[in-house]
Amino acid sequence: MKIAVTGAFSYSGKYITKRLLDRGEEVITLTNHPNRPDPFNGKVKAFPLNFANEEELINNLRGVDVLVNTYWVRFDKDNNTQPKAVENTKVLVNAASKAGVKRIVHISIANPSADSHLPYYWGKAANEKAVIDTGISYAILRPTVLVGREDILINNIAFLLRRFPFFLIPGDGSYGIQPVYVEDLADLAVEAVYSKENYTIDAVGPDAYSFKEMVQLIGETIGTKRLLISVPPRLALLATQFLSLFVRDVILTPEEVDGLMANLLVSKEPARARTAFKDWLKSNRATVGTRYASELQRHY
């Protein structure tokens, strides 16, 4: 088959693309970052992900059997906003429909809701509706928090634990988090590429923790057990905003804290991924958090 993957040179898209290439498929990518290092040595041809030019998108998608869409934005910056990302996704999936794409595999998020006050979650719900409304065969995967060598959240928790004698926990830390290994998500995405069924599933790992338990586990595993201090969420946000000035990034957003404390990073469905977070963490304890992972450097 010919398969288009948005963001094949980025994070989750890279792992999905590798599996498809290993199966002998032809893979192209639609990307906003054509100059990003190519991990596939020219095997994946890159085309512009230009939402302002629908005709160009249609032409780039002609002959494609399956579109694997990982596109989204973590937070608003300038004109690159989450509501705009919803509009862009509609343009992309409609272009796929007009180009004759036969199936869409869409990476969403756990617990999206059209009624949510959080743009991340109502935006993800709107994107799912846009995919379904095309009438194309589809699979929608809903991960929680991705874990892997390039992840942001887990790595930067470890980064802070390695460098400070204490760690601020927003609230009491009892809210849940259920990570999923990026390699496992890629396996589920590839299964979805070859399936003929329409379905929406959560893509989550086998172990769930309270946020405080997870931070404790990270500290113990990397050998930097720290004092964990529960503080009001606004104070924790203020502290991360202050630190953001030094790392020149956005460490945490108010919406991410709200989603975390509302238990939106856990699933009510059975775990479909196999890799336990504690096992991944143990295998990567020497490297996780040794460098800060910048969202702005990655995407801007």
Contacts in CASP RR format, 6 or more apart in sequence:
PFRMAT RR
TARGET T0000
AUTHOR 0000-0000-0000
METHOD contacts of the structure
MODEL  1
MKIAVTGAFSYSGKYITKRLLDRGEEVITLTNHPNRPDPFNGKVKAFPLN
FANEEELINNLRGVDVLVNTYWVRFDKDNNTQPKAVENTKVLVNAASKAG
VKRIVHISIANPSADSHLPYYWGKAANEKAVIDTGISYAILRPTVLVGRE
DILINNIAFLLRRFPFFLIPGDGSYGIQPVYVEDLADLAVEAVYSKENYT
IDAVGPDAYSFKEMVQLIGETIGTKRLLISVPPRLALLATQFLSLFVRDV
ILTPEEVDGLMANLLVSKEPARARTAFKDWLKSNRATVGTRYASELQRHY
1 25 0 8 1.000
1 26 0 8 1.000
1 65 0 8 1.000
1 66 0 8 1.000
1 193 0 8 1.000
2 25 0 8 1.000
2 26 0 8 1.000
2 27 0 8 1.000
2 28 0 8 1.000
2 63 0 8 1.000
2 64 0 8 1.000
2 65 0 8 1.000
3 20 0 8 1.000
3 25 0 8 1.000
3 26 0 8 1.000
3 27 0 8 1.000
3 28 0 8 1.000
3 64 0 8 1.000
3 65 0 8 1.000
3 66 0 8 1.000
3 67 0 8 1.000
3 68 0 8 1.000
3 193 0 8 1.000
4 27 0 8 1.000
4 28 0 8 1.000
4 29 0 8 1.000
4 30 0 8 1.000
4 60 0 8 1.000
4 61 0 8 1.000
4 64 0 8 1.000
4 66 0 8 1.000
4 67 0 8 1.000
4 68 0 8 1.000
4 101 0 8 1.000
5 13 0 8 1.000
5 16 0 8 1.000
5 17 0 8 1.000
5 20 0 8 1.000
5 27 0 8 1.000
5 28 0 8 1.000
5 29 0 8 1.000
5 30 0 8 1.000
5 44 0 8 1.000
5 68 0 8 1.000
5 70 0 8 1.000
6 13 0 8 1.000
6 29 0 8 1.000
6 30 0 8 1.000
6 31 0 8 1.000
6 49 0 8 1.000
6 67 0 8 1.000
6 68 0 8 1.000
6 69 0 8 1.000
6 70 0 8 1.000
6 71 0 8 1.000
6 92 0 8 1.000
7 13 0 8 1.000
7 14 0 8 1.000
7 29 0 8 1.000
7 30 0 8 1.000
7 31 0 8 1.000
7 33 0 8 1.000
7 49 0 8 1.000
7 70 0 8 1.000
7 71 0 8 1.000
8 14 0 8 1.000
8 16 0 8 1.000
8 17 0 8 1.000
8 27 0 8 1.000
8 29 0 8 1.000
8 31 0 8 1.000
8 40 0 8 1.000
8 44 0 8 1.000
8 46 0 8 1.000
9 29 0 8 1.000
9 31 0 8 1.000
9 33 0 8 1.000
9 36 0 8 1.000
9 37 0 8 1.000
9 38 0 8 1.000
9 39 0 8 1.000
9 44 0 8 1.000
9 46 0 8 1.000
10 31 0 8 1.000
10 33 0 8 1.000
10 36 0 8 1.000
10 70 0 8 1.000
10 298 0 8 1.000
11 70 0 8 1.000
11 146 0 8 1.000
11 150 0 8 1.000
11 151 0 8 1.000
11 182 0 8 1.000
11 298 0 8 1.000
12 70 0 8 1.000
12 107 0 8 1.000
12 146 0 8 1.000
12 182 0 8 1.000
12 185 0 8 1.000
12 186 0 8 1.000
12 189 0 8 1.000
13 68 0 8 1.000
13 70 0 8 1.000
13 186 0 8 1.000
14 39 0 8 1.000
15 182 0 8 1.000
15 183 0 8 1.000
15 185 0 8 1.000
15 186 0 8 1.000
16 68 0 8 1.000
16 70 0 8 1.000
16 186 0 8 1.000
16 189 0 8 1.000
16 190 0 8 1.000
17 27 0 8 1.000
17 29 0 8 1.000
17 40 0 8 1.000
17 44 0 8 1.000
18 39 0 8 1.000
18 40 0 8 1.000
18 186 0 8 1.000
19 186 0 8 1.000
19 187 0 8 1.000
19 190 0 8 1.000
20 27 0 8 1.000
20 190 0 8 1.000
20 193 0 8 1.000
21 27 0 8 1.000
21 40 0 8 1.000
21 43 0 8 1.000
21 44 0 8 1.000
23 190 0 8 1.000
27 40 0 8 1.000
27 43 0 8 1.000
27 44 0 8 1.000
28 44 0 8 1.000
28 45 0 8 1.000
28 46 0 8 1.000
28 47 0 8 1.000
28 60 0 8 1.000
28 64 0 8 1.000
29 44 0 8 1.000
29 45 0 8 1.000
29 46 0 8 1.000
29 47 0 8 1.000
30 46 0 8 1.000
30 47 0 8 1.000
30 48 0 8 1.000
30 49 0 8 1.000
30 57 0 8 1.000
30 60 0 8 1.000
30 61 0 8 1.000
30 92 0 8 1.000
31 46 0 8 1.000
31 47 0 8 1.000
31 48 0 8 1.000
31 49 0 8 1.000
32 48 0 8 1.000
32 49 0 8 1.000
33 299 0 8 1.000
34 46 0 8 1.000
34 48 0 8 1.000
38 44 0 8 1.000
38 46 0 8 1.000
47 60 0 8 1.000
48 56 0 8 1.000
48 60 0 8 1.000
49 57 0 8 1.000
49 71 0 8 1.000
49 92 0 8 1.000
50 56 0 8 1.000
50 57 0 8 1.000
51 57 0 8 1.000
51 87 0 8 1.000
51 88 0 8 1.000
51 91 0 8 1.000
51 92 0 8 1.000
54 91 0 8 1.000
54 94 0 8 1.000
54 95 0 8 1.000
57 91 0 8 1.000
57 92 0 8 1.000
57 95 0 8 1.000
57 99 0 8 1.000
58 95 0 8 1.000
58 98 0 8 1.000
58 99 0 8 1.000
59 99 0 8 1.000
60 99 0 8 1.000
61 67 0 8 1.000
61 95 0 8 1.000
61 96 0 8 1.000
61 99 0 8 1.000
61 100 0 8 1.000
61 101 0 8 1.000
62 99 0 8 1.000
62 100 0 8 1.000
63 99 0 8 1.000
63 100 0 8 1.000
63 101 0 8 1.000
64 96 0 8 1.000
64 99 0 8 1.000
64 100 0 8 1.000
64 101 0 8 1.000
65 101 0 8 1.000
65 102 0 8 1.000
65 103 0 8 1.000
66 101 0 8 1.000
66 102 0 8 1.000
66 103 0 8 1.000
66 104 0 8 1.000
66 105 0 8 1.000
66 193 0 8 1.000
67 92 0 8 1.000
67 93 0 8 1.000
67 96 0 8 1.000
67 101 0 8 1.000
67 103 0 8 1.000
67 104 0 8 1.000
67 105 0 8 1.000
68 104 0 8 1.000
68 105 0 8 1.000
68 107 0 8 1.000
68 189 0 8 1.000
68 193 0 8 1.000
69 89 0 8 1.000
69 92 0 8 1.000
69 93 0 8 1.000
69 104 0 8 1.000
69 105 0 8 1.000
69 106 0 8 1.000
69 107 0 8 1.000
69 131 0 8 1.000
70 107 0 8 1.000
71 85 0 8 1.000
71 88 0 8 1.000
71 89 0 8 1.000
71 92 0 8 1.000
72 82 0 8 1.000
72 85 0 8 1.000
72 89 0 8 1.000
72 107 0 8 1.000
72 124 0 8 1.000
72 127 0 8 1.000
73 80 0 8 1.000
73 81 0 8 1.000
73 82 0 8 1.000
73 84 0 8 1.000
73 85 0 8 1.000
73 299 0 8 1.000
74 152 0 8 1.000
74 253 0 8 1.000
74 295 0 8 1.000
74 299 0 8 1.000
75 82 0 8 1.000
75 250 0 8 1.000
75 253 0 8 1.000
75 255 0 8 1.000
75 256 0 8 1.000
75 295 0 8 1.000
76 82 0 8 1.000
76 119 0 8 1.000
77 296 0 8 1.000
77 300 0 8 1.000
80 300 0 8 1.000
81 119 0 8 1.000
82 119 0 8 1.000
82 120 0 8 1.000
82 123 0 8 1.000
83 119 0 8 1.000
83 123 0 8 1.000
85 123 0 8 1.000
85 127 0 8 1.000
86 123 0 8 1.000
86 126 0 8 1.000
86 127 0 8 1.000
86 130 0 8 1.000
89 126 0 8 1.000
89 127 0 8 1.000
89 130 0 8 1.000
89 131 0 8 1.000
90 130 0 8 1.000
93 104 0 8 1.000
93 106 0 8 1.000
93 130 0 8 1.000
93 131 0 8 1.000
93 134 0 8 1.000
93 136 0 8 1.000
94 130 0 8 1.000
94 134 0 8 1.000
96 104 0 8 1.000
96 134 0 8 1.000
96 136 0 8 1.000
97 134 0 8 1.000
97 135 0 8 1.000
97 136 0 8 1.000
101 136 0 8 1.000
102 136 0 8 1.000
102 137 0 8 1.000
103 136 0 8 1.000
103 137 0 8 1.000
103 138 0 8 1.000
103 139 0 8 1.000
103 193 0 8 1.000
104 131 0 8 1.000
104 134 0 8 1.000
104 136 0 8 1.000
104 137 0 8 1.000
104 138 0 8 1.000
104 139 0 8 1.000
105 138 0 8 1.000
105 139 0 8 1.000
105 141 0 8 1.000
105 189 0 8 1.000
105 192 0 8 1.000
105 193 0 8 1.000
106 127 0 8 1.000
106 128 0 8 1.000
106 131 0 8 1.000
106 138 0 8 1.000
106 139 0 8 1.000
106 140 0 8 1.000
106 141 0 8 1.000
107 141 0 8 1.000
107 143 0 8 1.000
107 185 0 8 1.000
107 189 0 8 1.000
108 124 0 8 1.000
108 127 0 8 1.000
108 128 0 8 1.000
108 140 0 8 1.000
108 141 0 8 1.000
108 142 0 8 1.000
108 143 0 8 1.000
108 200 0 8 1.000
109 120 0 8 1.000
109 121 0 8 1.000
109 124 0 8 1.000
109 142 0 8 1.000
109 143 0 8 1.000
109 144 0 8 1.000
110 142 0 8 1.000
110 143 0 8 1.000
110 144 0 8 1.000
110 178 0 8 1.000
110 202 0 8 1.000
110 204 0 8 1.000
110 264 0 8 1.000
110 265 0 8 1.000
110 266 0 8 1.000
110 267 0 8 1.000
111 121 0 8 1.000
111 142 0 8 1.000
111 264 0 8 1.000
111 267 0 8 1.000
112 121 0 8 1.000
112 122 0 8 1.000
112 123 0 8 1.000
112 124 0 8 1.000
112 125 0 8 1.000
112 128 0 8 1.000
112 142 0 8 1.000
113 121 0 8 1.000
113 122 0 8 1.000
113 125 0 8 1.000
114 122 0 8 1.000
114 125 0 8 1.000
114 126 0 8 1.000
114 129 0 8 1.000
115 122 0 8 1.000
116 122 0 8 1.000
116 125 0 8 1.000
118 255 0 8 1.000
118 258 0 8 1.000
118 259 0 8 1.000
119 255 0 8 1.000
120 255 0 8 1.000
120 256 0 8 1.000
120 259 0 8 1.000
121 259 0 8 1.000
121 264 0 8 1.000
128 140 0 8 1.000
128 200 0 8 1.000
131 138 0 8 1.000
131 140 0 8 1.000
132 138 0 8 1.000
132 140 0 8 1.000
137 196 0 8 1.000
137 198 0 8 1.000
138 198 0 8 1.000
139 192 0 8 1.000
139 195 0 8 1.000
139 197 0 8 1.000
139 198 0 8 1.000
139 199 0 8 1.000
139 200 0 8 1.000
139 201 0 8 1.000
140 199 0 8 1.000
140 200 0 8 1.000
140 201 0 8 1.000
141 185 0 8 1.000
141 188 0 8 1.000
141 189 0 8 1.000
141 192 0 8 1.000
141 201 0 8 1.000
141 203 0 8 1.000
142 200 0 8 1.000
142 201 0 8 1.000
142 202 0 8 1.000
142 203 0 8 1.000
142 267 0 8 1.000
143 180 0 8 1.000
143 185 0 8 1.000
143 202 0 8 1.000
143 203 0 8 1.000
143 204 0 8 1.000
144 177 0 8 1.000
144 178 0 8 1.000
144 179 0 8 1.000
144 180 0 8 1.000
144 202 0 8 1.000
144 203 0 8 1.000
144 204 0 8 1.000
144 205 0 8 1.000
144 265 0 8 1.000
144 266 0 8 1.000
144 267 0 8 1.000
145 151 0 8 1.000
145 153 0 8 1.000
145 154 0 8 1.000
145 177 0 8 1.000
145 178 0 8 1.000
145 179 0 8 1.000
145 180 0 8 1.000
145 265 0 8 1.000
146 179 0 8 1.000
146 180 0 8 1.000
146 181 0 8 1.000
146 182 0 8 1.000
146 185 0 8 1.000
147 154 0 8 1.000
147 179 0 8 1.000
147 180 0 8 1.000
147 181 0 8 1.000
147 182 0 8 1.000
147 277 0 8 1.000
147 280 0 8 1.000
148 154 0 8 1.000
148 181 0 8 1.000
148 182 0 8 1.000
148 183 0 8 1.000
148 280 0 8 1.000
148 284 0 8 1.000
149 284 0 8 1.000
149 287 0 8 1.000
150 182 0 8 1.000
150 293 0 8 1.000
150 298 0 8 1.000
151 182 0 8 1.000
151 293 0 8 1.000
152 293 0 8 1.000
152 295 0 8 1.000
154 179 0 8 1.000
154 218 0 8 1.000
154 281 0 8 1.000
154 288 0 8 1.000
155 288 0 8 1.000
155 289 0 8 1.000
155 291 0 8 1.000
155 292 0 8 1.000
155 293 0 8 1.000
156 251 0 8 1.000
156 289 0 8 1.000
156 292 0 8 1.000
156 293 0 8 1.000
157 167 0 8 1.000
157 214 0 8 1.000
157 215 0 8 1.000
157 218 0 8 1.000
158 218 0 8 1.000
158 219 0 8 1.000
158 222 0 8 1.000
158 288 0 8 1.000
158 289 0 8 1.000
159 289 0 8 1.000
159 290 0 8 1.000
159 291 0 8 1.000
159 292 0 8 1.000
159 293 0 8 1.000
160 167 0 8 1.000
160 243 0 8 1.000
161 167 0 8 1.000
161 215 0 8 1.000
161 218 0 8 1.000
161 219 0 8 1.000
161 222 0 8 1.000
161 224 0 8 1.000
161 226 0 8 1.000
161 289 0 8 1.000
162 222 0 8 1.000
162 224 0 8 1.000
162 289 0 8 1.000
162 290 0 8 1.000
164 226 0 8 1.000
165 226 0 8 1.000
165 227 0 8 1.000
166 226 0 8 1.000
166 227 0 8 1.000
166 228 0 8 1.000
166 229 0 8 1.000
167 215 0 8 1.000
167 226 0 8 1.000
167 227 0 8 1.000
167 228 0 8 1.000
167 229 0 8 1.000
168 229 0 8 1.000
168 231 0 8 1.000
168 235 0 8 1.000
168 236 0 8 1.000
168 239 0 8 1.000
169 211 0 8 1.000
169 212 0 8 1.000
169 215 0 8 1.000
169 228 0 8 1.000
169 229 0 8 1.000
169 230 0 8 1.000
169 231 0 8 1.000
169 236 0 8 1.000
170 211 0 8 1.000
170 231 0 8 1.000
170 232 0 8 1.000
170 233 0 8 1.000
170 236 0 8 1.000
170 237 0 8 1.000
170 257 0 8 1.000
170 260 0 8 1.000
170 261 0 8 1.000
171 230 0 8 1.000
171 231 0 8 1.000
171 232 0 8 1.000
171 233 0 8 1.000
171 236 0 8 1.000
171 261 0 8 1.000
172 212 0 8 1.000
172 230 0 8 1.000
173 210 0 8 1.000
173 211 0 8 1.000
173 212 0 8 1.000
173 230 0 8 1.000
174 210 0 8 1.000
174 211 0 8 1.000
174 212 0 8 1.000
175 210 0 8 1.000
175 211 0 8 1.000
175 260 0 8 1.000
175 261 0 8 1.000
175 262 0 8 1.000
175 263 0 8 1.000
176 208 0 8 1.000
176 209 0 8 1.000
176 210 0 8 1.000
176 211 0 8 1.000
176 260 0 8 1.000
176 263 0 8 1.000
176 265 0 8 1.000
176 266 0 8 1.000
177 208 0 8 1.000
177 209 0 8 1.000
177 210 0 8 1.000
177 211 0 8 1.000
177 214 0 8 1.000
177 260 0 8 1.000
177 265 0 8 1.000
177 266 0 8 1.000
178 204 0 8 1.000
178 205 0 8 1.000
178 207 0 8 1.000
178 208 0 8 1.000
178 209 0 8 1.000
178 265 0 8 1.000
178 266 0 8 1.000
178 267 0 8 1.000
178 271 0 8 1.000
179 204 0 8 1.000
179 205 0 8 1.000
179 207 0 8 1.000
179 214 0 8 1.000
179 277 0 8 1.000
180 203 0 8 1.000
180 204 0 8 1.000
180 205 0 8 1.000
180 273 0 8 1.000
181 205 0 8 1.000
181 273 0 8 1.000
181 275 0 8 1.000
181 277 0 8 1.000
181 280 0 8 1.000
183 275 0 8 1.000
184 203 0 8 1.000
184 205 0 8 1.000
184 272 0 8 1.000
184 273 0 8 1.000
184 274 0 8 1.000
184 275 0 8 1.000
185 203 0 8 1.000
185 273 0 8 1.000
187 273 0 8 1.000
188 201 0 8 1.000
188 203 0 8 1.000
188 272 0 8 1.000
188 273 0 8 1.000
192 199 0 8 1.000
201 269 0 8 1.000
201 272 0 8 1.000
202 267 0 8 1.000
202 268 0 8 1.000
202 269 0 8 1.000
202 272 0 8 1.000
203 272 0 8 1.000
203 273 0 8 1.000
204 266 0 8 1.000
204 267 0 8 1.000
204 269 0 8 1.000
204 271 0 8 1.000
204 272 0 8 1.000
204 273 0 8 1.000
205 271 0 8 1.000
205 272 0 8 1.000
205 273 0 8 1.000
205 274 0 8 1.000
205 275 0 8 1.000
205 276 0 8 1.000
205 277 0 8 1.000
206 271 0 8 1.000
206 273 0 8 1.000
206 274 0 8 1.000
206 275 0 8 1.000
206 276 0 8 1.000
207 276 0 8 1.000
207 277 0 8 1.000
207 278 0 8 1.000
208 266 0 8 1.000
209 217 0 8 1.000
209 277 0 8 1.000
211 260 0 8 1.000
212 228 0 8 1.000
212 230 0 8 1.000
214 277 0 8 1.000
215 228 0 8 1.000
216 225 0 8 1.000
216 228 0 8 1.000
217 277 0 8 1.000
217 278 0 8 1.000
217 281 0 8 1.000
218 281 0 8 1.000
218 288 0 8 1.000
219 225 0 8 1.000
219 226 0 8 1.000
221 278 0 8 1.000
221 281 0 8 1.000
221 282 0 8 1.000
221 285 0 8 1.000
222 281 0 8 1.000
222 285 0 8 1.000
222 288 0 8 1.000
222 289 0 8 1.000
223 285 0 8 1.000
231 239 0 8 1.000
233 257 0 8 1.000
233 261 0 8 1.000
236 252 0 8 1.000
236 257 0 8 1.000
237 252 0 8 1.000
237 254 0 8 1.000
237 257 0 8 1.000
240 251 0 8 1.000
240 252 0 8 1.000
241 251 0 8 1.000
243 251 0 8 1.000
244 250 0 8 1.000
244 251 0 8 1.000
247 292 0 8 1.000
247 294 0 8 1.000
248 294 0 8 1.000
248 296 0 8 1.000
249 292 0 8 1.000
249 294 0 8 1.000
249 295 0 8 1.000
249 296 0 8 1.000
249 297 0 8 1.000
250 295 0 8 1.000
250 296 0 8 1.000
259 265 0 8 1.000
281 288 0 8 1.000
END
